[in-house]
């Protein structure tokens, strides 16, 4: 049984890290890049404590800025440059949409095809919805099934994409079908799998051969398994208990179309050029038709604007769409364990800006708006102060909420039973099998037979435990046991924090959670 808490307005989670130390050689600045821009970036990185980042800017079909700042790993003295690889997470989504657009151009797919036309075994918990879901529904997040996995929730990490998708038939809906947008990474994974069922090649192979190679994106990969020790890559970081900590790369292979791409600003500059002055064209070669580029950039579903300065907020096919000072802004963010990416297109200005960082932060938005104001020649707001002030206020507020959770802990209580009575195997249709076992006189839980997804269950109070994950990037979450009418241990409940209010403070408090009830076998 699964219980969902409703999402609320939240500040995008981001992480403080450490000041930048090194600069790489850049393309000379041109009109629109402020003269003090490098110093401004360095100052901002110091305030946000970001270890490393890179920025790319394209204008009128040309790269006018491509530069790295800071270091690849905290204390490494290895400089980030424009060729350093970062995980770009959900910016991958518009690449998946672009791959499908090629199939639409070739007459092999229509945006409003039913998913079951191409993947006959696709199934959701509602048979009618299953029969109605279209490719467009997947891409604009209006199916109603929410996060099965994401930048906070790792799920069946060693399983195939098809195996993960099959679990969707057991998932409850968070909202009625086509009622509103419910963000779902797994639905994008379904979209990517359409390529395999239509073309007979994987999403990975299709992107590399039909998009990345023609664009010359030679340092872009679809999996961390394609990176090795010699790769010029950044290390992800996260603030954990007030300390900036290097963490391991997240493997997205089981849902790559939603967030698996890794890239550089040099390569992403090429991606943006293909999106802008002649949409779908790069180096005089058409990769995607103008009609399908327009379809991807067109508002498809309305959002309530999160930015009070935006005239509207909507979602296209893999792109978010807003307005600023009369300019249409097409963008997408990406957040995975220890990486944040910010990609922006301003079509009327033929301008593209991308920022990649190796910590959670909101500085990338400040970079974009500072540059955009400069290109527009309008009165500039202090965007760094604006976003950093928002962060500080949120940090204080969320810290107080977390402290109240800790203060509510009842002291001097004991579990109802000795620890051995809680051990065993527990299952849920959607979330499969978990194993609770005792090691060194402590309870532990292992998910999906995966050693990396193991947590120590610290006693909190009564039969409630705090799960502290072995992987520090996953932080800590709450779980508890319930008894049958005879007082015997019957169920194990785990509360997944799908969207922390502020990850620098911790995985909890979270205003978007899912409680899964695993029944004892």
Residue, then its C-alpha position, 0 to 999 in steps of 0.5 A: x500500500x502506498x500513501x502520497x503526500x501532496x506536493x507544495x510550493x518549494x524552493x528548488x533544492x541545491x547544495x553549498x560547496x567550496x570556493x572556486x580556485x582555478x580558471x581555464x582559457x576562455x573564448x574572448x568575451x564579446x558584446x553582451x558579456x559584462x566586462x566584470x563577468x569572470x570576477x562576478x562568477x568567482x565572487x558568486x561561487x565563493x559565496x555559494x561555496x561551489x567547487x566547480x562549474x562551467x558556462x557556455x553562451x551561444x549567440x547568432x549561431x556562434x559560441x561567444x563564451x565557453x569556460x570552466x571555473x573552479x576545481x573538479x573535486x574539492x581539494x584536488x587542484x584539478x581545474x574545470x575547463x570547458x571540456x569537463x564532463x558533468x551529469x546533466x540529469x533532466x536536461x536529458x529529457x529534451x534530448x529524448x524528445x528530439x530523438x522521438x521527433x526524428x521518428x515522427x519526421x520519418x513517419x514511424x511515430x506520431x506524438x498522439x500514438x497510443x503507447x500500446x501501439x508500440x509497446x503492447x505489454x505497457x500497463x498501468x493500474x487503470x486499464x482504461x488509462x493504459x489504453x489511452x496514454x499517448x506519447x505526448x502524455x508521457x512527454x508533458x507529464x500528464x499521465x498522473x503517475x508520479x515519481x517512482x525514481x528521481x534525484x532523491x529516490x533510487x529504485x531497482x538500480x540494477x534492473x533493466x528499463x523494461x523491468x522498471x517500467x513493468x512495475x508501473x502497473x502496481x503504482x497508484x495515481x497521484x492525480x486523475x489522467x490528464x487532470x494536471x501535470x505530475x512530474x514523472x521520470x519513469x514516463x520519460x523512460x517509457x518514451x525512450x523505450x519507444x525507440x527500441x521497440x520501433x527502431x530495434x536499437x537502444x535509446x543510447x545508440x540512437x542518441x549517439x548515432x542520430x544526434x550526438x555524432x552529427x552535432x560533434x558532441x564527442x564528449x557526451x555519453x548516455x551512461x556513466x559506464x562510458x566514462x573511465x578514469x582518464x575522462x576529464x570529469x567533475x566529481x559530484x558534491x553534497x553538503x552533509x551536516x554542514x560539510x561539503x562532501x564528494x559523493x559517488x556518481x549516480x548511475x541512471x542506466x535503468x531510466x536513462x531517457x529521463x536523466x542519464x546524459x553526461x556532457x560538457x559545455x562545449x557539446x551543449x553549446x552545439x546542442x543549443x545552436x541546433x535549437x535556435x536560429x535555424x531550429x533543427x539545423x546544424x552546420x547546414x545539415x537538417x537533423x529535425x524538421x522545423x515543424x517538429x522543432x516548433x512542436x517541442x518548443x510549443x507550450x503543451x500544458x499550463x503550469x502555475x508560474x513559480x517565478x512571479x516575474x514570468x508572464x506565463x509558465x508551461x511545458x513543451x516536449x522536454x522543455x519548460x517555457x516562461x516569459x521575461x521582459x517580453x522574451x520567450x524563455x525555453x529552459x530545463x533544469x537538471x538535478x541528480x546526486x551532486x550535479x545541477x545543470x541550467x539550460x536556457x534558450x531565448x529564441x528572439x535573441x538567438x541566445x543560448x546559455x548553459x551552466x553546469x555545476x557539481x553541487x546543488x545550488x541556485x546560482x545558475x539562475x542568477x548567472x542566466x538572468x545577469x547575462x540576459x539583462x546584459x544582452x537585453x541592455x535593460x536595467x539589471x537586478x542584483x540576481x546573486x543577492x536575490x537568489x542567495x537571500x532566498x536560499x538563506x531564508x529557506x535554510x533558516x526556515x527549513x532548519x527550524x522545521x527539522x529541529x521541531x521534528x527532532x524535538x518531537x522525538x520521545x526519549x527513553x522508549x524501547x521497541x516493543x520486541x527484541x530486534x530479532x523479531x523485526x528481521x525478515x523479508x517484506x514485500x510490496x507489489x510496486x516496490x518489490x522485496x526488502x530485507x530487514x536483518x541484524x548486523x552488529x546488534x543493529x537493524x539494517x534494511x536492504x532494498x532490491x538485493x542491492x548492497x548500495x541500497x542498504x541503510x542502518x535503522x537507528x532506533x528513534x522512538x517506540x517502533x519507529x526507526x531512522x534509516x541512515x543510508x550507506x550511500x551518504x548522498x541519500x541521507x536519512x529517512x524514517x521507517x516504522x513497524x506495525x503489529x497485527x492484532x496479536x502484537x506480532x510484527x506484521x508490516x514495515x513502512x518506509x517514508x521516501x522523501x521524494x523532494x526535500x524542502x532543502x537538501x543542504x538541511x537534510x532529506x527531511x523535512x520534505x513536502x512530497x513524500x511516499x509511504x510504502x507499506x511492505x507486508x511481511x512474508 
